């Protein structure tokens, strides 16, 4: 159970990088909705291809989180596998944004997050 909680905390902090509000003790479903909402914002942005590519990765992470949510309480190893996949997708998205925007003076995601 501890691994699952650690993964959820890691996912929540990764989503903050993309512009999400800080989530206290988030559930898998809440993280999935947050990732999907962020994907929609990034998809609607006119700030270039790296932002739209990030939207795709955010949407894929949301799908992994929805799948993990379906398995919660029944098949913990399967749920954790989907949580790890979501972490990997968000790490890839963050790396792609950082590579596209270069060093960020204002902290993580300061220039990479699209205007709301």
Secondary structure, DSSP 8 states (H G I E B T S, - for coil): -HHHHHHHHHHHHHHHHTT----SS--HHHHHHHHHHHHHHHHH--S-HHHHHHHHHHHHHHHHHHHHHHHTTT-HHHHHHHHHHHHHHHHHHHHHHHHHH-S-TTSTTTTTS---
